[in-house]
Amino acid sequence: MKEIYLDYNASTPIDAEVAKAMLPFLEDAWGNPSSLHWASQRAKEAYLAAKKQIADRIGAHASQIVLTSGGSEADNLAIKGVFFSKSAKGKHIVTSSIEHPAVLEPLSFLTRFGAEITYLPVDSLGRVDPADLIKAIRSDTILVSIMHANNEIGTIQDIATLGSIAHERGVLFHTDAAQSVGKIPIDVQAMHVDMLTIAGHKVYAPKGVGALYVGDGVDIEPLVHGGPQEVGRRAGTESALLAVALGKACAIAQVPDPKTEGLREYFITRLKQNFGEGVFFNGDLGNSLPNTVNVSFLGYNGADILGSLPMIAASTGSACHSGNANLSGIFRAIGASEERARGAIRFSLGRFTTKGELERVVALLETVIH
């Protein structure tokens, strides 16, 4: 039986157009973009053009884009970069209780250097209350970092409101937009963000490339010291190959995506029709990523369901920490029962998902859920 991939939030395949754009840089345009001779000219031009494509996707300027090895490095650069740049002013950082480990772990690390972290709660749909942020910001707060959209339940935060609250109080704002770039509209100016994280392998580019938007006037200490690349924000020889890949992926992304539009709603309807009150949909269905369906099969174990249906690639939690036997932190944060948490499966749809595949998934689920 043909396998079905519904784990696009964990990783996307490389789009054929992205792969095609990379080929010249595997074959002959291999020069160092920082060199000044003929062998580097094409690589440098492509590198700069790619930065513009990435910037255009989020309403930024090419000069504000720092290329990284992925979303995790971008998050680390934003958080540690601000902390070590501004720790003389203060060491207090505000975040939410449902962040990705790429945010939570750097914050935990910084407590070794005196950082104080405030973790904002979320409601039952996974939303941060702006009033809680207002209360949390102190005179020594230097950064707020709240994700744009949750990777597990898909809830989208009101980043424009949260960002404006931070800015009114003179505090920098970072958002991890790894899950939202290429899926929903993003404008860094309208969102009032100073830094924004992009992950290549969430937007049909290869693993190993990402980007951090850094607004003008934002000082960050680099994680990697060495040469003057990325205007001194990240040392290391630039990869035109990976920059071109991410640039092309950002350029061809369509929001909304006509290939996936309506599929999420169709899938939710089919699950409701077939399983009725035996399913519970997690997250804010009215304000969620257009590709994410996190559903709890009540009375069942999500891992057991997927174990019985190995042809379906889906997730019982974030792939980055799926090896952990404990319940996912998102379910504790939203106050879900243990039954709901254990029965949860995240189905994340993508550019190559078909209605026929979703029908097959429903039929296969019926063979194990009675």
C-alpha positions as CSV (number, residue, x, y, z in Angstrom):
1,M,0.0,0.0,0.0
2,K,1.3,3.4,-0.9
3,E,2.7,5.5,1.9
4,I,1.0,8.8,2.9
5,Y,3.0,11.7,4.2
6,L,1.1,14.0,6.6
7,D,4.0,15.4,8.7
8,Y,4.8,18.6,6.8
9,N,5.2,20.5,10.1
10,A,8.1,18.2,10.9
11,S,9.8,18.6,7.5
12,T,8.8,19.3,3.9
13,P,10.2,17.6,0.8
14,I,12.5,19.7,-1.4
15,D,10.3,21.3,-4.1
16,A,11.5,20.4,-7.7
17,E,11.9,24.1,-8.5
18,V,14.1,24.5,-5.5
19,A,16.2,21.6,-6.5
20,K,16.6,22.9,-10.0
21,A,17.7,26.3,-8.8
22,M,20.4,24.6,-6.7
23,L,21.9,22.6,-9.5
24,P,24.2,25.3,-11.0
25,F,25.8,25.8,-7.6
26,L,26.6,22.1,-7.3
27,E,28.2,22.0,-10.8
28,D,30.2,25.2,-11.5
29,A,29.2,28.3,-9.5
30,W,31.2,27.2,-6.5
31,G,33.3,30.3,-5.8
32,N,33.5,31.9,-2.4
33,P,30.9,34.7,-2.4
34,S,33.3,36.9,-0.4
35,S,36.2,36.7,-2.8
36,L,36.7,39.4,-5.5
37,H,37.6,37.5,-8.6
38,W,35.6,36.0,-11.5
39,A,35.0,32.6,-9.8
40,S,33.1,34.3,-7.0
41,Q,31.0,36.8,-8.9
42,R,28.1,34.5,-9.8
43,A,27.9,33.1,-6.3
44,K,27.9,36.5,-4.7
45,E,25.2,37.8,-7.1
46,A,23.0,34.7,-6.4
47,Y,23.6,35.0,-2.6
48,L,22.4,38.6,-2.6
49,A,19.5,37.9,-4.9
50,A,18.4,35.1,-2.6
51,K,18.5,37.4,0.4
52,K,16.1,39.7,-1.4
53,Q,13.7,36.9,-2.2
54,I,13.7,35.9,1.5
55,A,13.2,39.5,2.6
56,D,10.3,40.0,0.1
57,R,8.5,37.1,1.6
58,I,8.3,38.9,5.0
59,G,8.2,42.5,4.0
60,A,11.8,43.2,4.9
61,H,15.0,44.4,3.2
62,A,17.8,42.1,2.0
63,S,20.3,43.8,4.3
64,Q,18.1,42.7,7.3
65,I,18.4,39.0,6.5
66,V,21.1,36.8,8.3
67,L,21.5,33.4,6.7
68,T,21.9,30.6,9.3
69,S,22.1,26.8,9.4
70,G,18.4,26.5,10.2
71,G,15.6,27.7,12.5
72,S,17.3,26.5,15.7
73,E,20.4,28.6,15.0
74,A,18.3,31.6,14.2
75,D,16.4,31.3,17.5
76,N,19.6,30.9,19.4
77,L,21.2,33.9,17.6
78,A,18.2,36.1,18.4
79,I,17.9,35.1,22.0
80,K,21.6,34.8,23.0
81,G,22.6,37.6,20.7
82,V,20.3,40.1,22.4
83,F,21.1,38.8,25.9
84,F,24.8,39.2,25.6
85,S,24.4,42.5,23.8
86,K,22.0,44.0,26.3
87,S,22.7,42.3,29.6
88,A,24.1,45.5,31.1
89,K,20.7,47.0,30.8
90,G,18.8,44.0,32.2
91,K,18.6,40.2,32.2
92,H,14.9,39.6,32.1
93,I,13.2,37.9,29.2
94,V,9.6,37.0,28.6
95,T,8.4,34.1,26.6
96,S,5.4,31.7,26.4
97,S,4.9,28.3,28.0
98,I,4.4,26.6,24.6
99,E,7.6,27.6,22.7
100,H,9.6,25.2,20.6
101,P,12.7,23.7,22.4
102,A,14.8,25.9,20.1
103,V,13.6,28.8,22.2
104,L,13.1,27.2,25.5
105,E,16.6,25.6,25.7
106,P,18.6,28.7,24.9
107,L,16.6,30.5,27.6
108,S,17.3,27.8,30.1
109,F,21.0,28.0,29.1
110,L,21.0,31.7,29.8
111,T,19.9,31.3,33.4
112,R,23.5,30.2,34.0
113,F,24.5,33.8,33.2
114,G,21.9,35.3,35.4
115,A,19.0,35.5,33.0
116,E,15.5,35.6,34.6
117,I,12.8,34.1,32.5
118,T,9.0,34.7,32.7
119,Y,6.9,32.1,31.0
120,L,3.4,33.4,30.1
121,P,0.5,31.0,30.3
122,V,-1.9,30.2,27.4
123,D,-5.6,29.6,27.4
124,S,-7.3,26.3,26.4
125,L,-6.8,27.1,22.7
126,G,-3.1,27.9,23.2
127,R,-3.4,31.7,23.0
128,V,-1.3,34.2,25.0
129,D,-3.4,36.9,26.7
130,P,-1.9,40.4,25.9
131,A,-2.8,41.5,29.4
132,D,-0.4,38.9,30.8
133,L,2.4,40.3,28.7
134,I,1.7,43.8,29.9
135,K,1.9,42.6,33.5
136,A,5.1,40.6,32.8
137,I,7.3,43.4,31.3
138,R,9.6,45.0,33.8
139,S,12.1,47.9,33.8
140,D,14.9,45.3,33.2
141,T,13.1,43.4,30.5
142,I,15.3,43.2,27.4
143,L,13.4,40.8,25.1
144,V,10.1,39.1,24.5
145,S,10.1,36.0,22.4
146,I,6.7,34.4,21.4
147,M,6.2,32.1,18.5
148,H,3.9,33.1,15.6
149,A,2.2,29.7,15.2
150,N,2.4,26.6,17.4
151,N,4.0,23.7,15.6
152,E,1.8,21.1,17.3
153,I,-1.7,22.5,17.6
154,G,-1.4,25.2,14.9
155,T,-2.7,28.1,17.0
156,I,-1.7,31.5,15.6
157,Q,-0.8,34.2,18.1
158,D,-1.8,37.9,17.7
159,I,1.9,38.9,17.2
160,A,1.0,42.4,16.0
161,T,-0.7,43.2,19.4
162,L,2.0,41.5,21.5
163,G,4.8,43.2,19.5
164,S,3.3,46.6,19.9
165,I,3.0,46.1,23.6
166,A,6.7,45.3,23.8
167,H,7.6,48.3,21.6
168,E,5.5,50.7,23.6
169,R,7.7,49.7,26.6
170,G,11.0,49.9,24.7
171,V,11.5,46.1,24.6
172,L,12.7,44.1,21.6
173,F,10.4,41.4,20.2
174,H,11.4,38.2,18.5
175,T,9.0,35.6,17.0
176,D,9.8,32.1,15.8
177,A,7.9,32.0,12.5
178,A,9.3,28.7,11.3
179,Q,5.8,27.2,10.9
180,S,4.1,30.2,9.5
181,V,6.4,31.5,6.7
182,G,5.0,30.4,3.4
183,K,1.6,29.4,4.9
184,I,0.1,32.7,6.1
185,P,0.9,36.4,5.2
186,I,3.8,37.9,7.1
187,D,4.8,41.5,7.3
188,V,7.5,42.3,9.9
189,Q,6.5,45.9,10.0
190,A,2.8,45.3,10.6
191,M,3.7,42.6,13.2
192,H,5.9,45.0,15.2
193,V,8.8,42.4,15.4
194,D,12.5,43.2,15.6
195,M,13.6,39.6,14.8
196,L,11.9,36.7,13.0
197,T,13.0,33.1,12.5
198,I,12.7,31.2,9.2
199,A,13.5,27.5,8.8
200,G,14.3,26.2,5.3
201,H,13.0,22.7,5.7
202,K,9.6,23.9,6.7
203,V,9.1,25.7,3.4
204,Y,10.3,23.1,0.8
205,A,14.0,24.0,1.0
206,P,16.7,21.6,2.2
207,K,17.6,21.1,5.8
208,G,20.7,23.0,6.9
209,V,19.5,26.5,6.0
210,G,17.4,29.1,7.7
211,A,17.4,32.8,8.3
212,L,16.9,35.4,11.0
213,Y,15.4,38.8,10.1
214,V,17.1,41.5,12.2
215,G,15.5,44.9,12.2
216,D,17.6,48.0,11.7
217,G,19.3,49.3,14.9
218,V,19.0,45.9,16.6
219,D,22.3,44.9,18.2
220,I,23.1,41.2,18.6
221,E,26.2,39.5,19.7
222,P,27.2,36.8,17.1
223,L,27.2,33.1,18.1
224,V,30.0,32.4,15.6
225,H,33.0,34.6,15.6
226,G,35.5,34.8,12.8
227,G,35.3,36.7,9.5
228,P,33.1,39.7,8.8
229,Q,30.3,37.8,6.9
230,E,26.7,38.8,7.5
231,V,27.7,42.3,8.5
232,G,29.6,40.7,11.5
233,R,26.5,38.8,12.7
234,R,27.6,35.3,11.7
235,A,31.1,34.4,10.6
236,G,31.7,31.6,8.1
237,T,31.9,31.3,4.3
238,E,28.5,31.9,2.8
239,S,26.8,29.1,0.9
240,A,25.3,30.3,-2.3
241,L,23.9,26.9,-2.8
242,L,21.7,27.0,0.3
243,A,20.9,30.6,0.0
244,V,19.5,30.1,-3.5
245,A,17.5,27.2,-2.2
246,L,15.8,29.2,0.6
247,G,15.4,32.2,-1.7
248,K,13.7,30.1,-4.4
249,A,11.5,28.4,-1.8
250,C,10.3,31.8,-0.4
251,A,9.8,33.1,-3.9
252,I,7.5,30.3,-5.1
253,A,5.4,30.0,-1.9
254,Q,1.8,31.0,-2.4
255,V,-0.3,32.4,0.4
256,P,-3.0,31.0,0.4
257,D,-1.7,27.9,-1.4
258,P,-4.2,26.8,-4.1
259,K,-2.8,23.3,-3.8
260,T,-3.9,22.9,-0.2
261,E,-6.7,25.4,0.2
262,G,-9.8,23.7,1.7
263,L,-8.1,20.4,2.4
264,R,-7.8,21.0,6.1
265,E,-11.5,21.9,6.4
266,Y,-12.4,18.8,4.3
267,F,-10.3,16.5,6.5
268,I,-11.8,17.9,9.7
269,T,-15.3,17.4,8.3
270,R,-14.5,13.8,7.4
271,L,-13.1,13.0,10.8
272,K,-16.2,14.5,12.5
273,Q,-18.5,12.5,10.2
274,N,-16.8,9.2,10.8
275,F,-15.8,9.5,14.5
276,G,-18.3,11.9,15.9
277,E,-17.9,12.6,19.6
278,G,-15.0,10.2,19.8
279,V,-12.7,13.0,18.5
280,F,-11.6,16.3,20.0
281,F,-9.9,19.0,17.9
282,N,-7.0,20.7,19.7
283,G,-6.1,24.3,19.2
284,D,-7.9,27.4,17.9
285,L,-9.8,26.1,14.8
286,G,-10.9,29.6,13.8
287,N,-7.3,31.0,13.9
288,S,-4.9,28.2,13.1
289,L,-2.3,27.2,10.5
290,P,-4.2,26.3,7.3
291,N,-2.4,22.9,7.1
292,T,-2.5,21.7,10.7
293,V,-5.1,19.3,12.2
294,N,-4.3,18.1,15.8
295,V,-7.0,15.7,16.8
296,S,-7.4,13.5,19.9
297,F,-9.0,10.1,19.5
298,L,-10.6,9.7,22.9
299,G,-10.0,6.4,24.6
300,Y,-7.1,5.6,22.3
301,N,-3.4,6.1,22.4
302,G,-2.1,8.2,19.4
303,A,1.2,6.4,19.3
304,D,-0.6,3.0,19.2
305,I,-2.8,4.2,16.4
306,L,0.1,5.3,14.2
307,G,2.0,2.1,15.2
308,S,-0.8,0.1,13.7
309,L,-0.8,2.2,10.5
310,P,2.9,2.5,9.6
311,M,2.0,3.7,6.1
312,I,0.8,7.0,7.5
313,A,3.5,9.5,8.4
314,A,2.1,11.7,11.1
315,S,3.1,12.8,14.6
316,T,2.0,12.5,18.2
317,G,4.0,15.6,19.1
318,S,6.8,17.8,17.9
319,A,9.3,15.6,16.0
320,C,12.2,17.4,17.7
321,H,11.3,15.8,21.0
322,S,9.1,12.9,20.0
323,G,11.4,10.4,21.7
324,N,10.4,11.8,25.1
325,A,7.9,9.4,26.7
326,N,6.3,12.2,28.8
327,L,3.2,14.0,27.5
328,S,3.9,17.0,25.2
329,G,4.2,20.3,27.1
330,I,1.5,21.9,24.9
331,F,-1.2,19.7,26.4
332,R,-0.1,20.5,29.9
333,A,-0.1,24.2,29.0
334,I,-3.7,24.2,27.6
335,G,-5.0,22.2,30.5
336,A,-5.9,19.1,28.5
337,S,-6.8,15.9,30.2
338,E,-4.3,13.0,30.1
339,E,-6.8,11.0,27.9
340,R,-6.9,13.9,25.4
341,A,-3.1,14.2,25.4
342,R,-2.4,10.6,24.9
343,G,-4.9,10.2,22.1
344,A,-3.6,13.2,20.1
345,I,-2.2,12.9,16.6
346,R,-0.9,15.9,14.6
347,F,-1.7,15.6,10.9
348,S,0.1,18.4,9.0
349,L,-0.8,18.7,5.3
350,G,1.3,20.1,2.5
351,R,1.8,21.0,-1.1
352,F,1.7,17.5,-2.3
353,T,-1.3,16.3,-0.2
354,T,-4.3,15.1,-2.1
355,K,-8.0,14.7,-1.1
356,G,-7.7,11.1,-2.1
357,E,-4.9,10.6,0.5
358,L,-7.1,12.1,3.2
359,E,-9.9,9.8,2.3
360,R,-7.5,6.8,2.6
361,V,-6.3,8.1,6.0
362,V,-9.9,8.2,7.3
363,A,-10.6,4.7,6.0
364,L,-7.4,3.4,7.6
365,L,-8.2,5.0,10.9
366,E,-11.6,3.2,10.9
367,T,-9.7,-0.1,10.8
368,V,-8.2,0.6,14.3
369,I,-10.8,3.0,15.9
370,H,-14.1,1.3,16.6
